[in-house]
């Protein structure tokens, strides 16, 4: 496989075009599967070891990050997490391309963030044919349990994604969105400062 070939495949990936497992095989060294395996089996009492593994696994990671095991990632190295992140158990990153998560983000159990999908026609799925688009989760987002975030989605600042939602389109800032497919149901306003979340 030539460098020119690798560059051509990378260009197609960046454009969201279909590529195959064989074509992308040169990216395999970026996978952090052994470190993820170790992280998921490191005792809670070894917080320093968990932190050092997370730094090895992720493309970048902020301060005061909590990622409860087990978590799963295709690469790990394409995930970028900001400060004060909380990720609950069974968080899955299908990170064939970048996933960027901002500061103060909370993700509930069983959430999947997948940058990758597959063509509808079976012939185009030969050799695991697929396409990939980055995901962006902006600051202060809360994603409910068992939500699925699909390729190319951006979730805007402060928004809430309801449990079980399938998010196939970007969500604007400061909104509550839920359902399958996920839709905005209302804005987040100052009235929300007086609800149960504020201690009432």
Secondary structure as the mmCIF struct_conf table of DSSP 4:
data_model
#
loop_
_struct_conf.conf_type_id
_struct_conf.id
_struct_conf.beg_label_comp_id
_struct_conf.beg_label_asym_id
_struct_conf.beg_label_seq_id
_struct_conf.end_label_comp_id
_struct_conf.end_label_asym_id
_struct_conf.end_label_seq_id
HELX_RH_AL_P HELX_RH_AL_P1 UNK A 3 UNK A 14
TURN_TY1_P TURN_TY1_P1 UNK A 15 UNK A 16
STRN STRN1 UNK A 19 UNK A 19
TURN_TY1_P TURN_TY1_P2 UNK A 21 UNK A 24
HELX_RH_3T_P HELX_RH_3T_P1 UNK A 25 UNK A 30
STRN STRN2 UNK A 31 UNK A 31
HELX_RH_AL_P HELX_RH_AL_P2 UNK A 33 UNK A 39
TURN_TY1_P TURN_TY1_P3 UNK A 40 UNK A 41
BEND BEND1 UNK A 42 UNK A 42
TURN_TY1_P TURN_TY1_P4 UNK A 44 UNK A 45
HELX_RH_AL_P HELX_RH_AL_P3 UNK A 47 UNK A 57
BEND BEND2 UNK A 58 UNK A 59
STRN STRN3 UNK A 60 UNK A 61
BEND BEND3 UNK A 63 UNK A 64
STRN STRN4 UNK A 66 UNK A 67
HELX_LH_PP_P HELX_LH_PP_P1 UNK A 68 UNK A 68
BEND BEND4 UNK A 69 UNK A 69
HELX_LH_PP_P HELX_LH_PP_P2 UNK A 70 UNK A 70
STRN STRN5 UNK A 71 UNK A 73
BEND BEND5 UNK A 74 UNK A 74
STRN STRN6 UNK A 76 UNK A 76
TURN_TY1_P TURN_TY1_P5 UNK A 77 UNK A 78
STRN STRN7 UNK A 79 UNK A 81
BEND BEND6 UNK A 83 UNK A 84
STRN STRN8 UNK A 86 UNK A 87
BEND BEND7 UNK A 89 UNK A 90
STRN STRN9 UNK A 91 UNK A 94
BEND BEND8 UNK A 96 UNK A 97
STRN STRN10 UNK A 99 UNK A 101
BEND BEND9 UNK A 103 UNK A 104
STRN STRN11 UNK A 106 UNK A 107
TURN_TY1_P TURN_TY1_P6 UNK A 109 UNK A 110
STRN STRN12 UNK A 112 UNK A 114
STRN STRN13 UNK A 116 UNK A 117
BEND BEND10 UNK A 120 UNK A 121
HELX_RH_3T_P HELX_RH_3T_P2 UNK A 122 UNK A 128
STRN STRN14 UNK A 130 UNK A 130
STRN STRN15 UNK A 131 UNK A 132
STRN STRN16 UNK A 135 UNK A 137
TURN_TY1_P TURN_TY1_P7 UNK A 139 UNK A 140
STRN STRN17 UNK A 142 UNK A 143
TURN_TY1_P TURN_TY1_P8 UNK A 145 UNK A 146
STRN STRN18 UNK A 148 UNK A 149
TURN_TY1_P TURN_TY1_P9 UNK A 151 UNK A 152
STRN STRN19 UNK A 154 UNK A 155
TURN_TY1_P TURN_TY1_P10 UNK A 157 UNK A 158
STRN STRN20 UNK A 160 UNK A 161
TURN_TY1_P TURN_TY1_P11 UNK A 163 UNK A 164
STRN STRN21 UNK A 166 UNK A 167
BEND BEND11 UNK A 169 UNK A 169
STRN STRN22 UNK A 171 UNK A 171
BEND BEND12 UNK A 173 UNK A 174
STRN STRN23 UNK A 175 UNK A 178
TURN_TY1_P TURN_TY1_P12 UNK A 179 UNK A 182
STRN STRN24 UNK A 183 UNK A 187
HELX_RH_3T_P HELX_RH_3T_P3 UNK A 190 UNK A 194
BEND BEND13 UNK A 195 UNK A 195
HELX_RH_3T_P HELX_RH_3T_P4 UNK A 196 UNK A 198
TURN_TY1_P TURN_TY1_P13 UNK A 199 UNK A 199
#
